[in-house]
């Protein structure tokens, strides 16, 4: 069945609860013109207003290859000023974003303007929701047919959202009252961290939805995490081994040494607390079963967890960085203050048991 872009627009506007007089800023690329039209119509139908930040992959490529290096990290001060009049942002993820012909250092510099905008949006209490739009560009990037991507995505957003809200609430309550997290897997993960007194957040700002997340104490992560598969810089890395000591990545290994080198290179060109633990999260979407290579989708896999390194100031942490790298761990066993919370895709909350896989 062909994916319904009109329904996705309905879901997006309903989730944002657009009301009369608001100004909604849409960030998207030329891959999403039909979706932009659908969003813009619905915003105006609610007597609100829309404005647009539009890019194309070819334009990004030209800038990345040819613009003066010092210009790549310029902050768009005019757009920063505009944010005082913006009620909310809809950020559409509609292409892979990987530009292999642009040097990594220049690609990292190009992220400066986006980071400045989301930082200012946070200061202004401007809500930002992120929507994955399953375009042909995404299907091509992930090596699948459009029909398959549409089917996978339909399952991810066609879940019982009321039930998801209940599950997110239950998991959030547990984590809010907890301190120590211990994670193991059959691959060899044995990892501990602390979340005590840190705010816990429920996912209400993404499509697809489905995670509960928290910023751990920055010096608390210790042990080994084995990432089943990490999609990074246009390639997949299998069984990436990360050793954490007092919150920081101190060793990087992989069966393929070039994979480990690629990870180290990303850290080398990033700034700030790039290698410090940033996030612990539990995926809760029963319609997301397998990773496709897009972290907005993959981190929602029901029964998974993910960690991140780098920036976390937007959700209760202290790390400032131009990197936030999420990494999914499949089939974990998770203890919370020594009580078993999840094992083999089975979430156990008191007498309630939720099976994801």
ZADO-1210 file (C-alpha; in nm, 4 decimals, padded with zeros to 6 digits):
<atoms>
<atom x="00.0000" y="00.0000" z="00.0000" code="UNK" pos="1"/>
<atom x="00.1378" y="00.3424" z="-00.0949" code="UNK" pos="2"/>
<atom x="00.2319" y="00.5552" z="00.2023" code="UNK" pos="3"/>
<atom x="-00.0202" y="00.8324" z="00.2778" code="UNK" pos="4"/>
<atom x="00.1646" y="01.1654" z="00.2954" code="UNK" pos="5"/>
<atom x="-00.1605" y="01.3419" z="00.3876" code="UNK" pos="6"/>
<atom x="-00.2038" y="01.1197" z="00.6921" code="UNK" pos="7"/>
<atom x="00.1553" y="01.1897" z="00.7980" code="UNK" pos="8"/>
<atom x="00.0811" y="01.5625" z="00.7751" code="UNK" pos="9"/>
<atom x="-00.2338" y="01.5152" z="00.9854" code="UNK" pos="10"/>
<atom x="-00.0381" y="01.3270" z="01.2503" code="UNK" pos="11"/>
<atom x="00.2342" y="01.5920" z="01.2557" code="UNK" pos="12"/>
<atom x="-00.0012" y="01.8880" z="01.2968" code="UNK" pos="13"/>
<atom x="-00.2097" y="01.7025" z="01.5561" code="UNK" pos="14"/>
<atom x="00.1023" y="01.6148" z="01.7570" code="UNK" pos="15"/>
<atom x="00.2082" y="01.9800" z="01.7498" code="UNK" pos="16"/>
<atom x="-00.1474" y="02.0964" z="01.8323" code="UNK" pos="17"/>
<atom x="-00.1201" y="02.4000" z="01.6043" code="UNK" pos="18"/>
<atom x="-00.3516" y="02.6853" z="01.7040" code="UNK" pos="19"/>
<atom x="-00.4674" y="03.0211" z="01.5695" code="UNK" pos="20"/>
<atom x="-00.1997" y="03.2889" z="01.5284" code="UNK" pos="21"/>
<atom x="00.1016" y="03.0622" z="01.5759" code="UNK" pos="22"/>
<atom x="00.3998" y="03.0748" z="01.3419" code="UNK" pos="23"/>
<atom x="00.5360" y="02.7331" z="01.2434" code="UNK" pos="24"/>
<atom x="00.8824" y="02.7085" z="01.0872" code="UNK" pos="25"/>
<atom x="00.9275" y="02.4080" z="00.8568" code="UNK" pos="26"/>
<atom x="01.2828" y="02.2822" z="00.7983" code="UNK" pos="27"/>
<atom x="01.3048" y="02.0406" z="00.5045" code="UNK" pos="28"/>
<atom x="01.4716" y="01.9657" z="00.1727" code="UNK" pos="29"/>
<atom x="01.3473" y="01.9613" z="-00.1840" code="UNK" pos="30"/>
<atom x="01.2772" y="01.5873" z="-00.1401" code="UNK" pos="31"/>
<atom x="00.9723" y="01.6827" z="00.0714" code="UNK" pos="32"/>
<atom x="00.7892" y="01.9401" z="-00.1420" code="UNK" pos="33"/>
<atom x="00.4575" y="01.7498" z="-00.1344" code="UNK" pos="34"/>
<atom x="00.4846" y="01.7020" z="00.2409" code="UNK" pos="35"/>
<atom x="00.5668" y="02.0719" z="00.2871" code="UNK" pos="36"/>
<atom x="00.2529" y="02.1617" z="00.0894" code="UNK" pos="37"/>
<atom x="00.0426" y="01.9281" z="00.3031" code="UNK" pos="38"/>
<atom x="00.1832" y="02.0760" z="00.6255" code="UNK" pos="39"/>
<atom x="00.1488" y="02.4368" z="00.5066" code="UNK" pos="40"/>
<atom x="-00.2154" y="02.3889" z="00.4083" code="UNK" pos="41"/>
<atom x="-00.3049" y="02.2377" z="00.7453" code="UNK" pos="42"/>
<atom x="-00.1251" y="02.5158" z="00.9332" code="UNK" pos="43"/>
<atom x="-00.3192" y="02.7835" z="00.7433" code="UNK" pos="44"/>
<atom x="-00.6430" y="02.5882" z="00.7852" code="UNK" pos="45"/>
<atom x="-00.5929" y="02.6282" z="01.1606" code="UNK" pos="46"/>
<atom x="-00.5507" y="03.0050" z="01.1117" code="UNK" pos="47"/>
<atom x="-00.1790" y="02.9849" z="01.1847" code="UNK" pos="48"/>
<atom x="00.1154" y="03.0809" z="00.9641" code="UNK" pos="49"/>
<atom x="00.4055" y="02.8890" z="00.8145" code="UNK" pos="50"/>
<atom x="00.7525" y="02.9793" z="00.6978" code="UNK" pos="51"/>
<atom x="01.0187" y="02.7621" z="00.5383" code="UNK" pos="52"/>
<atom x="01.3887" y="02.6782" z="00.5663" code="UNK" pos="53"/>
<atom x="01.4559" y="02.4825" z="00.2463" code="UNK" pos="54"/>
<atom x="01.7772" y="02.3140" z="00.1313" code="UNK" pos="55"/>
<atom x="01.8767" y="02.0676" z="-00.1388" code="UNK" pos="56"/>
<atom x="02.1453" y="01.8011" z="-00.1338" code="UNK" pos="57"/>
<atom x="02.3152" y="01.9554" z="-00.4363" code="UNK" pos="58"/>
<atom x="02.3268" y="02.2959" z="-00.2693" code="UNK" pos="59"/>
<atom x="02.4776" y="02.1434" z="00.0447" code="UNK" pos="60"/>
<atom x="02.7353" y="01.9680" z="-00.1725" code="UNK" pos="61"/>
<atom x="02.8316" y="02.2893" z="-00.3517" code="UNK" pos="62"/>
<atom x="02.8657" y="02.4768" z="-00.0225" code="UNK" pos="63"/>
<atom x="03.0613" y="02.1943" z="00.1375" code="UNK" pos="64"/>
<atom x="03.3033" y="02.1675" z="-00.1524" code="UNK" pos="65"/>
<atom x="03.3484" y="02.5279" z="-00.2588" code="UNK" pos="66"/>
<atom x="03.2514" y="02.7789" z="00.0104" code="UNK" pos="67"/>
<atom x="03.5385" y="02.9443" z="00.2034" code="UNK" pos="68"/>
<atom x="03.6266" y="02.7252" z="00.5002" code="UNK" pos="69"/>
<atom x="03.5746" y="03.0054" z="00.7522" code="UNK" pos="70"/>
<atom x="03.2195" y="03.0584" z="00.6253" code="UNK" pos="71"/>
<atom x="03.1109" y="02.7028" z="00.7020" code="UNK" pos="72"/>
<atom x="03.0912" y="02.7651" z="01.0765" code="UNK" pos="73"/>
<atom x="02.9148" y="03.1004" z="01.0544" code="UNK" pos="74"/>
<atom x="02.6060" y="03.1393" z="01.2722" code="UNK" pos="75"/>
<atom x="02.2908" y="03.2707" z="01.0943" code="UNK" pos="76"/>
<atom x="02.2228" y="03.5611" z="01.3298" code="UNK" pos="77"/>
<atom x="01.9210" y="03.6770" z="01.1292" code="UNK" pos="78"/>
<atom x="01.7522" y="03.3390" z="01.1809" code="UNK" pos="79"/>
<atom x="01.8473" y="03.3431" z="01.5486" code="UNK" pos="80"/>
<atom x="01.6554" y="03.6726" z="01.5744" code="UNK" pos="81"/>
<atom x="01.3562" y="03.5280" z="01.3923" code="UNK" pos="82"/>
<atom x="01.3130" y="03.2590" z="01.6575" code="UNK" pos="83"/>
<atom x="01.1504" y="03.5069" z="01.8968" code="UNK" pos="84"/>
<atom x="00.8503" y="03.5077" z="01.6611" code="UNK" pos="85"/>
<atom x="00.8415" y="03.1310" z="01.5992" code="UNK" pos="86"/>
<atom x="00.5918" y="02.9159" z="01.7933" code="UNK" pos="87"/>
<atom x="00.7339" y="02.5780" z="01.6880" code="UNK" pos="88"/>
<atom x="00.9669" y="02.4077" z="01.4412" code="UNK" pos="89"/>
<atom x="00.8899" y="02.1031" z="01.2274" code="UNK" pos="90"/>
<atom x="01.2204" y="01.9469" z="01.1234" code="UNK" pos="91"/>
<atom x="01.1738" y="01.6970" z="00.8401" code="UNK" pos="92"/>
<atom x="01.4346" y="01.4231" z="00.7937" code="UNK" pos="93"/>
<atom x="01.3986" y="01.3179" z="00.4307" code="UNK" pos="94"/>
<atom x="01.7446" y="01.2234" z="00.3011" code="UNK" pos="95"/>
<atom x="02.0518" y="01.0467" z="00.4331" code="UNK" pos="96"/>
<atom x="02.2565" y="01.3647" z="00.4674" code="UNK" pos="97"/>
<atom x="02.5853" y="01.1889" z="00.4028" code="UNK" pos="98"/>
<atom x="02.8004" y="01.3718" z="00.1478" code="UNK" pos="99"/>
<atom x="03.1030" y="01.1460" z="00.0950" code="UNK" pos="100"/>
<atom x="03.2940" y="01.3798" z="-00.1334" code="UNK" pos="101"/>
<atom x="03.3093" y="01.6549" z="00.1315" code="UNK" pos="102"/>
<atom x="03.5953" y="01.6235" z="00.3840" code="UNK" pos="103"/>
<atom x="03.4742" y="01.5212" z="00.7289" code="UNK" pos="104"/>
<atom x="03.6159" y="01.8313" z="00.8984" code="UNK" pos="105"/>
<atom x="03.4175" y="02.0562" z="00.6636" code="UNK" pos="106"/>
<atom x="03.1017" y="01.8496" z="00.7178" code="UNK" pos="107"/>
<atom x="03.1353" y="01.8964" z="01.0921" code="UNK" pos="108"/>
<atom x="03.1785" y="02.2721" z="01.0453" code="UNK" pos="109"/>
<atom x="02.8593" y="02.2827" z="00.8370" code="UNK" pos="110"/>
<atom x="02.6611" y="02.1591" z="01.1391" code="UNK" pos="111"/>
<atom x="02.7402" y="02.4798" z="01.3324" code="UNK" pos="112"/>
<atom x="02.4376" y="02.6740" z="01.2085" code="UNK" pos="113"/>
<atom x="02.1955" y="02.3908" z="01.2903" code="UNK" pos="114"/>
<atom x="02.3388" y="02.3553" z="01.6426" code="UNK" pos="115"/>
<atom x="02.3134" y="02.7324" z="01.6985" code="UNK" pos="116"/>
<atom x="01.9486" y="02.7312" z="01.5899" code="UNK" pos="117"/>
<atom x="01.8430" y="02.4377" z="01.8069" code="UNK" pos="118"/>
<atom x="02.0321" y="02.5866" z="02.1030" code="UNK" pos="119"/>
<atom x="01.8483" y="02.9166" z="02.0629" code="UNK" pos="120"/>
<atom x="01.5152" y="02.7390" z="02.0104" code="UNK" pos="121"/>
<atom x="01.5699" y="02.5649" z="02.3422" code="UNK" pos="122"/>
<atom x="01.6443" y="02.8955" z="02.5146" code="UNK" pos="123"/>
<atom x="01.3279" y="03.0473" z="02.3674" code="UNK" pos="124"/>
<atom x="01.1183" y="02.7448" z="02.4748" code="UNK" pos="125"/>
<atom x="01.0337" y="02.6938" z="02.1087" code="UNK" pos="126"/>
<atom x="00.9110" y="02.3389" z="02.0590" code="UNK" pos="127"/>
<atom x="01.0922" y="02.1407" z="01.7867" code="UNK" pos="128"/>
<atom x="00.9452" y="01.8175" z="01.6520" code="UNK" pos="129"/>
<atom x="01.1294" y="01.5874" z="01.4151" code="UNK" pos="130"/>
<atom x="00.9484" y="01.3889" z="01.1464" code="UNK" pos="131"/>
<atom x="01.0932" y="01.1151" z="00.9288" code="UNK" pos="132"/>
<atom x="00.9485" y="01.1387" z="00.5773" code="UNK" pos="133"/>
<atom x="01.0024" y="00.8097" z="00.3839" code="UNK" pos="134"/>
<atom x="01.1115" y="00.9629" z="00.0532" code="UNK" pos="135"/>
<atom x="01.2701" y="00.7852" z="-00.2465" code="UNK" pos="136"/>
<atom x="01.5980" y="00.9464" z="-00.1379" code="UNK" pos="137"/>
<atom x="01.5791" y="00.7617" z="00.1943" code="UNK" pos="138"/>
<atom x="01.4823" y="00.4332" z="00.0308" code="UNK" pos="139"/>
<atom x="01.7836" y="00.4603" z="-00.2007" code="UNK" pos="140"/>
<atom x="02.0163" y="00.5475" z="00.0875" code="UNK" pos="141"/>
<atom x="01.9049" y="00.2426" z="00.2846" code="UNK" pos="142"/>
<atom x="01.9180" y="00.0047" z="-00.0129" code="UNK" pos="143"/>
<atom x="01.5501" y="-00.0869" z="-00.0152" code="UNK" pos="144"/>
<atom x="01.2489" y="-00.0419" z="-00.2376" code="UNK" pos="145"/>
<atom x="01.0094" y="00.2428" z="-00.1754" code="UNK" pos="146"/>
<atom x="00.7365" y="-00.0133" z="-00.1103" code="UNK" pos="147"/>
<atom x="00.9414" y="-00.1771" z="00.1650" code="UNK" pos="148"/>
<atom x="01.0312" y="00.1528" z="00.3324" code="UNK" pos="149"/>
<atom x="00.6675" y="00.2638" z="00.3211" code="UNK" pos="150"/>
<atom x="00.5586" y="-00.0640" z="00.4818" code="UNK" pos="151"/>
<atom x="00.8206" y="-00.0446" z="00.7572" code="UNK" pos="152"/>
<atom x="00.7378" y="00.3157" z="00.8331" code="UNK" pos="153"/>
<atom x="00.3624" y="00.2571" z="00.8314" code="UNK" pos="154"/>
<atom x="00.4089" y="-00.0071" z="01.1014" code="UNK" pos="155"/>
<atom x="00.6205" y="00.2340" z="01.3061" code="UNK" pos="156"/>
<atom x="00.3617" y="00.5129" z="01.3143" code="UNK" pos="157"/>
<atom x="00.0501" y="00.2934" z="01.3014" code="UNK" pos="158"/>
<atom x="00.0876" y="00.1753" z="01.6609" code="UNK" pos="159"/>
<atom x="-00.1479" y="00.2286" z="01.9541" code="UNK" pos="160"/>
<atom x="-00.0130" y="00.5643" z="02.0718" code="UNK" pos="161"/>
<atom x="-00.2304" y="00.5658" z="02.3834" code="UNK" pos="162"/>
<atom x="-00.0718" y="00.2360" z="02.4932" code="UNK" pos="163"/>
<atom x="00.2723" y="00.3745" z="02.4090" code="UNK" pos="164"/>
<atom x="00.2075" y="00.6736" z="02.6342" code="UNK" pos="165"/>
<atom x="00.1214" y="00.4364" z="02.9198" code="UNK" pos="166"/>
<atom x="00.4415" y="00.2367" z="02.8695" code="UNK" pos="167"/>
<atom x="00.6522" y="00.5503" z="02.8446" code="UNK" pos="168"/>
<atom x="00.4957" y="00.6767" z="03.1665" code="UNK" pos="169"/>
<atom x="00.5633" y="00.3533" z="03.3528" code="UNK" pos="170"/>
<atom x="00.9274" y="00.3355" z="03.2413" code="UNK" pos="171"/>
<atom x="00.9771" y="00.7051" z="03.3142" code="UNK" pos="172"/>
<atom x="00.8441" y="00.6609" z="03.6683" code="UNK" pos="173"/>
<atom x="01.0875" y="00.3766" z="03.7322" code="UNK" pos="174"/>
<atom x="01.3905" y="00.5628" z="03.5987" code="UNK" pos="175"/>
<atom x="01.2972" y="00.8811" z="03.7864" code="UNK" pos="176"/>
<atom x="01.3132" y="00.6907" z="04.1159" code="UNK" pos="177"/>
<atom x="01.6333" y="00.5042" z="04.0272" code="UNK" pos="178"/>
<atom x="02.0073" y="00.5589" z="04.0325" code="UNK" pos="179"/>
<atom x="02.2159" y="00.2689" z="03.9027" code="UNK" pos="180"/>
<atom x="02.1744" y="00.1147" z="03.5559" code="UNK" pos="181"/>
<atom x="02.3523" y="-00.2102" z="03.4584" code="UNK" pos="182"/>
<atom x="02.3392" y="-00.3442" z="03.1016" code="UNK" pos="183"/>
<atom x="02.4655" y="-00.6745" z="02.9621" code="UNK" pos="184"/>
<atom x="02.4257" y="-00.8584" z="02.6309" code="UNK" pos="185"/>
<atom x="02.5229" y="-01.1949" z="02.4879" code="UNK" pos="186"/>
<atom x="02.7759" y="-01.0159" z="02.2661" code="UNK" pos="187"/>
<atom x="02.9712" y="-00.9103" z="02.5749" code="UNK" pos="188"/>
<atom x="02.8332" y="-00.5738" z="02.6849" code="UNK" pos="189"/>
<atom x="02.8858" y="-00.5182" z="03.0581" code="UNK" pos="190"/>
<atom x="02.8229" y="-00.1552" z="03.1344" code="UNK" pos="191"/>
<atom x="02.7130" y="00.0563" z="03.4303" code="UNK" pos="192"/>
<atom x="02.6083" y="00.4174" z="03.4724" code="UNK" pos="193"/>
<atom x="02.4251" y="00.6456" z="03.7139" code="UNK" pos="194"/>
<atom x="02.1144" y="00.8577" z="03.6475" code="UNK" pos="195"/>
<atom x="02.0093" y="00.9602" z="03.9996" code="UNK" pos="196"/>
<atom x="01.8407" y="01.3032" z="04.0264" code="UNK" pos="197"/>
<atom x="01.8570" y="01.3594" z="03.6502" code="UNK" pos="198"/>
<atom x="01.5293" y="01.4498" z="03.4700" code="UNK" pos="199"/>
<atom x="01.3746" y="01.1696" z="03.2642" code="UNK" pos="200"/>
<atom x="01.2012" y="01.2514" z="02.9355" code="UNK" pos="201"/>
<atom x="00.9289" y="01.0790" z="02.7333" code="UNK" pos="202"/>
<atom x="00.9261" y="01.0963" z="02.3535" code="UNK" pos="203"/>
<atom x="00.6448" y="01.3254" z="02.2431" code="UNK" pos="204"/>
<atom x="00.8305" y="01.5197" z="01.9749" code="UNK" pos="205"/>
<atom x="00.9151" y="01.2659" z="01.7038" code="UNK" pos="206"/>
<atom x="00.7507" y="01.0609" z="01.4326" code="UNK" pos="207"/>
<atom x="00.7951" y="00.7725" z="01.4746" code="UNK" pos="208"/>
<atom x="00.7684" y="00.7917" z="01.8542" code="UNK" pos="209"/>
<atom x="00.8752" y="00.5587" z="02.1303" code="UNK" pos="210"/>
<atom x="01.1572" y="00.6105" z="02.3808" code="UNK" pos="211"/>
<atom x="01.2298" y="00.7229" z="02.7341" code="UNK" pos="212"/>
<atom x="01.5640" y="00.8964" z="02.7783" code="UNK" pos="213"/>
<atom x="01.7877" y="01.0574" z="03.0377" code="UNK" pos="214"/>
<atom x="02.1295" y="01.2228" z="03.0582" code="UNK" pos="215"/>
<atom x="02.3486" y="01.0091" z="03.2882" code="UNK" pos="216"/>
<atom x="02.5986" y="01.1661" z="03.5239" code="UNK" pos="217"/>
<atom x="02.8905" y="01.2488" z="03.3004" code="UNK" pos="218"/>
<atom x="03.1567" y="01.0641" z="03.5020" code="UNK" pos="219"/>
<atom x="02.9467" y="00.7580" z="03.5847" code="UNK" pos="220"/>
<atom x="02.9797" y="00.5311" z="03.2789" code="UNK" pos="221"/>
<atom x="03.2155" y="00.2375" z="03.3204" code="UNK" pos="222"/>
<atom x="03.2619" y="-00.0888" z="03.1338" code="UNK" pos="223"/>
<atom x="03.2313" y="-00.2181" z="02.7792" code="UNK" pos="224"/>
<atom x="02.9457" y="-00.1537" z="02.5362" code="UNK" pos="225"/>
<atom x="02.9262" y="-00.3563" z="02.2152" code="UNK" pos="226"/>
<atom x="02.7161" y="-00.1834" z="01.9517" code="UNK" pos="227"/>
<atom x="02.5565" y="-00.4482" z="01.7304" code="UNK" pos="228"/>
<atom x="02.5566" y="-00.2254" z="01.4233" code="UNK" pos="229"/>
<atom x="02.6350" y="00.1429" z="01.3968" code="UNK" pos="230"/>
<atom x="02.5418" y="00.3379" z="01.0836" code="UNK" pos="231"/>
<atom x="02.7875" y="00.6227" z="01.0522" code="UNK" pos="232"/>
<atom x="02.9212" y="00.8384" z="00.7692" code="UNK" pos="233"/>
<atom x="02.7522" y="00.6310" z="00.5001" code="UNK" pos="234"/>
<atom x="02.8695" y="00.2903" z="00.6217" code="UNK" pos="235"/>
<atom x="02.7720" y="00.0291" z="00.8777" code="UNK" pos="236"/>
<atom x="03.0081" y="-00.0803" z="01.1531" code="UNK" pos="237"/>
<atom x="02.9465" y="-00.4205" z="01.3095" code="UNK" pos="238"/>
<atom x="03.0240" y="-00.5013" z="01.6735" code="UNK" pos="239"/>
<atom x="03.1911" y="-00.1777" z="01.7700" code="UNK" pos="240"/>
<atom x="03.3533" y="-00.2190" z="02.1135" code="UNK" pos="241"/>
<atom x="03.3629" y="00.0945" z="02.3291" code="UNK" pos="242"/>
<atom x="03.5327" y="00.0982" z="02.6676" code="UNK" pos="243"/>
<atom x="03.4203" y="00.3705" z="02.9077" code="UNK" pos="244"/>
<atom x="03.6196" y="00.4822" z="03.2094" code="UNK" pos="245"/>
<atom x="03.4669" y="00.7376" z="03.4447" code="UNK" pos="246"/>
<atom x="03.2247" y="00.8470" z="03.1760" code="UNK" pos="247"/>
<atom x="03.4655" y="00.8842" z="02.8873" code="UNK" pos="248"/>
<atom x="03.5435" y="00.6613" z="02.5882" code="UNK" pos="249"/>
<atom x="03.8962" y="00.5358" z="02.6500" code="UNK" pos="250"/>
<atom x="03.9234" y="00.2536" z="02.3964" code="UNK" pos="251"/>
<atom x="03.7660" y="00.1838" z="02.0564" code="UNK" pos="252"/>
<atom x="03.7873" y="-00.1554" z="01.8857" code="UNK" pos="253"/>
<atom x="03.6090" y="-00.3421" z="01.6067" code="UNK" pos="254"/>
<atom x="03.6629" y="-00.6709" z="01.4212" code="UNK" pos="255"/>
<atom x="03.7498" y="-00.4576" z="01.1191" code="UNK" pos="256"/>
<atom x="04.0210" y="-00.2136" z="01.2261" code="UNK" pos="257"/>
<atom x="03.9215" y="00.0402" z="00.9614" code="UNK" pos="258"/>
<atom x="03.5799" y="00.0654" z="01.1289" code="UNK" pos="259"/>
<atom x="03.7433" y="00.1602" z="01.4574" code="UNK" pos="260"/>
<atom x="03.9582" y="00.4135" z="01.2717" code="UNK" pos="261"/>
<atom x="03.6464" y="00.5719" z="01.1161" code="UNK" pos="262"/>
<atom x="03.4943" y="00.6148" z="01.4612" code="UNK" pos="263"/>
<atom x="03.8148" y="00.7681" z="01.5965" code="UNK" pos="264"/>
<atom x="03.8298" y="01.0047" z="01.2999" code="UNK" pos="265"/>
<atom x="03.4791" y="01.1306" z="01.3765" code="UNK" pos="266"/>
<atom x="03.5824" y="01.1992" z="01.7353" code="UNK" pos="267"/>
<atom x="03.9014" y="01.3719" z="01.6200" code="UNK" pos="268"/>
<atom x="03.7157" y="01.6291" z="01.4073" code="UNK" pos="269"/>
<atom x="03.4435" y="01.6932" z="01.6666" code="UNK" pos="270"/>
<atom x="03.4677" y="01.9446" z="01.9485" code="UNK" pos="271"/>
<atom x="03.3853" y="01.9737" z="02.3165" code="UNK" pos="272"/>
<atom x="03.2783" y="01.6791" z="02.5323" code="UNK" pos="273"/>
<atom x="03.2488" y="01.4622" z="02.2213" code="UNK" pos="274"/>
<atom x="03.3592" y="01.1340" z="02.3854" code="UNK" pos="275"/>
<atom x="03.1660" y="01.1632" z="02.7129" code="UNK" pos="276"/>
<atom x="02.8499" y="00.9693" z="02.7928" code="UNK" pos="277"/>
<atom x="02.5461" y="01.1782" z="02.6994" code="UNK" pos="278"/>
<atom x="02.2341" y="00.9627" z="02.7029" code="UNK" pos="279"/>
<atom x="02.0757" y="00.6391" z="02.8155" code="UNK" pos="280"/>
<atom x="01.7418" y="00.5482" z="02.6568" code="UNK" pos="281"/>
<atom x="01.4992" y="00.2598" z="02.6231" code="UNK" pos="282"/>
<atom x="01.3203" y="00.1976" z="02.2900" code="UNK" pos="283"/>
<atom x="00.9489" y="00.1230" z="02.3240" code="UNK" pos="284"/>
<atom x="00.7892" y="00.1249" z="01.9778" code="UNK" pos="285"/>
<atom x="00.6396" y="-00.2218" z="01.9077" code="UNK" pos="286"/>
<atom x="00.6155" y="-00.1410" z="01.5375" code="UNK" pos="287"/>
<atom x="00.9911" y="-00.0854" z="01.4978" code="UNK" pos="288"/>
<atom x="01.1594" y="-00.4246" z="01.4805" code="UNK" pos="289"/>
<atom x="01.4783" y="-00.3950" z="01.2740" code="UNK" pos="290"/>
<atom x="01.7221" y="-00.1086" z="01.2130" code="UNK" pos="291"/>
<atom x="01.7179" y="00.0601" z="00.8740" code="UNK" pos="292"/>
<atom x="02.0133" y="00.2965" z="00.9182" code="UNK" pos="293"/>
<atom x="01.8300" y="00.6104" z="01.0333" code="UNK" pos="294"/>
<atom x="01.8765" y="00.6767" z="01.4032" code="UNK" pos="295"/>
<atom x="01.5445" y="00.8629" z="01.4357" code="UNK" pos="296"/>
<atom x="01.3850" y="00.5285" z="01.3434" code="UNK" pos="297"/>
<atom x="01.6340" y="00.2763" z="01.4848" code="UNK" pos="298"/>
<atom x="01.6494" y="00.4162" z="01.8391" code="UNK" pos="299"/>
<atom x="01.2774" y="00.3403" z="01.8785" code="UNK" pos="300"/>
<atom x="01.3195" y="-00.0393" z="01.8347" code="UNK" pos="301"/>
<atom x="01.0982" y="-00.1968" z="02.1001" code="UNK" pos="302"/>
<atom x="01.3061" y="-00.3785" z="02.3605" code="UNK" pos="303"/>
<atom x="01.6341" y="-00.2101" z="02.2671" code="UNK" pos="304"/>
<atom x="01.8405" y="00.0468" z="02.4509" code="UNK" pos="305"/>
<atom x="02.0686" y="00.3108" z="02.3130" code="UNK" pos="306"/>
<atom x="02.3430" y="00.5233" z="02.4521" code="UNK" pos="307"/>
<atom x="02.4921" y="00.8402" z="02.3113" code="UNK" pos="308"/>
<atom x="02.8089" y="01.0397" z="02.3494" code="UNK" pos="309"/>
<atom x="02.8497" y="01.4149" z="02.3068" code="UNK" pos="310"/>
<atom x="02.5987" y="01.6953" z="02.3473" code="UNK" pos="311"/>
<atom x="02.3206" y="01.6586" z="02.6049" code="UNK" pos="312"/>
<atom x="02.2519" y="02.0088" z="02.7363" code="UNK" pos="313"/>
<atom x="01.9021" y="02.0033" z="02.5839" code="UNK" pos="314"/>
<atom x="01.7803" y="01.7320" z="02.8217" code="UNK" pos="315"/>
<atom x="01.9429" y="01.7836" z="03.1580" code="UNK" pos="316"/>
<atom x="02.3123" y="01.7158" z="03.0969" code="UNK" pos="317"/>
<atom x="02.6278" y="01.9275" z="03.1037" code="UNK" pos="318"/>
<atom x="02.8073" y="01.8183" z="02.7828" code="UNK" pos="319"/>
<atom x="02.8656" y="02.0865" z="02.5223" code="UNK" pos="320"/>
<atom x="02.9755" y="01.9479" z="02.1859" code="UNK" pos="321"/>
<atom x="02.9031" y="01.9666" z="01.8139" code="UNK" pos="322"/>
<atom x="02.8469" y="01.5887" z="01.8209" code="UNK" pos="323"/>
<atom x="02.5588" y="01.3816" z="01.9505" code="UNK" pos="324"/>
<atom x="02.6029" y="01.0215" z="01.8400" code="UNK" pos="325"/>
<atom x="02.3314" y="00.7678" z="01.9266" code="UNK" pos="326"/>
<atom x="02.4209" y="00.3970" z="01.9240" code="UNK" pos="327"/>
<atom x="02.1662" y="00.1157" z="01.9529" code="UNK" pos="328"/>
<atom x="02.2202" y="-00.2025" z="02.1562" code="UNK" pos="329"/>
<atom x="01.9896" y="-00.4914" z="02.0655" code="UNK" pos="330"/>
<atom x="01.8564" y="-00.7649" z="02.2992" code="UNK" pos="331"/>
<atom x="01.9963" y="-00.6187" z="02.6231" code="UNK" pos="332"/>
<atom x="01.9439" y="-00.7323" z="02.9779" code="UNK" pos="333"/>
<atom x="01.8832" y="-00.4205" z="03.1895" code="UNK" pos="334"/>
<atom x="01.8895" y="-00.3919" z="03.5667" code="UNK" pos="335"/>
<atom x="01.7681" y="-00.0786" z="03.7453" code="UNK" pos="336"/>
<atom x="01.8983" y="-00.0565" z="04.1024" code="UNK" pos="337"/>
<atom x="01.9596" y="-00.4350" z="04.0807" code="UNK" pos="338"/>
<atom x="01.5989" y="-00.5095" z="03.9785" code="UNK" pos="339"/>
<atom x="01.5613" y="-00.6702" z="03.6339" code="UNK" pos="340"/>
<atom x="01.3697" y="-00.4353" z="03.4049" code="UNK" pos="341"/>
<atom x="01.4189" y="-00.5904" z="03.0615" code="UNK" pos="342"/>
<atom x="01.5490" y="-00.9144" z="02.9110" code="UNK" pos="343"/>
<atom x="01.5203" y="-01.0585" z="02.5581" code="UNK" pos="344"/>
<atom x="01.2686" y="-00.7943" z="02.4530" code="UNK" pos="345"/>
<atom x="01.0489" y="-00.8512" z="02.7603" code="UNK" pos="346"/>
<atom x="00.9835" y="-00.5395" z="02.9672" code="UNK" pos="347"/>
<atom x="00.8875" y="-00.6222" z="03.3268" code="UNK" pos="348"/>
<atom x="00.7210" y="-00.3544" z="03.5376" code="UNK" pos="349"/>
<atom x="00.5786" y="-00.5035" z="03.8537" code="UNK" pos="350"/>
<atom x="00.3193" y="-00.7581" z="03.7478" code="UNK" pos="351"/>
<atom x="00.2989" y="-00.6078" z="03.3983" code="UNK" pos="352"/>
<atom x="00.4994" y="-00.7710" z="03.1209" code="UNK" pos="353"/>
<atom x="00.5326" y="-00.6257" z="02.7704" code="UNK" pos="354"/>
<atom x="00.6883" y="-00.8434" z="02.5007" code="UNK" pos="355"/>
<atom x="00.8511" y="-00.6612" z="02.2085" code="UNK" pos="356"/>
<atom x="01.0452" y="-00.9349" z="02.0296" code="UNK" pos="357"/>
</atoms>
